[in-house]
């Protein structure tokens, strides 16, 4: 299997931004990036059991002087709603990379509800949301999100990587 074209530039953008802690829930759309980050000794990766743990991880990393990113699929955004208020209330900067599901061509009906509102939900919780529609734009979106979030002390930011970028999965009832 060949690596996604946006993966290497996204990895480099995270490194260039000083991200040293990455929390993630395993996801097929993020698989290549997760493999790269897991193999990079400059980054401490933490495999999460649920997405909201990533919010606490990002807050702890920031309090400890580190920059963190949280990787998740759009269906995991719903698990984070209450925890996202922590970032806004405590003014904790964090960057989220969210692979979108539930968009055009989605075969898994369970992905559609949160996939259709993930950006709006994050925005309502005080997260600055940016959507990426092409593989070539992923790294630049990550770079700008990190600059605005960490260097300009803006709100938490989410980069939503549209399903057209990651591809549509076939649904067989065993969606991993």
Secondary structure, DSSP 8 states (H G I E B T S, - for coil): ----TTHHHHHHHHHHTTEEEEEE---GGGHHHHHHHHT-TTSEEEE-SSTHHHHHHHHHHHHTT-EEEEEEEHHHHGGGHHHHHHHHHHT---EEEEE--SSTT---HHHHHHHHHHHHHHHHTT-EEEEE-SGGGHHHHHHHHHIIIIIS----EEEEE-HHHH------S---
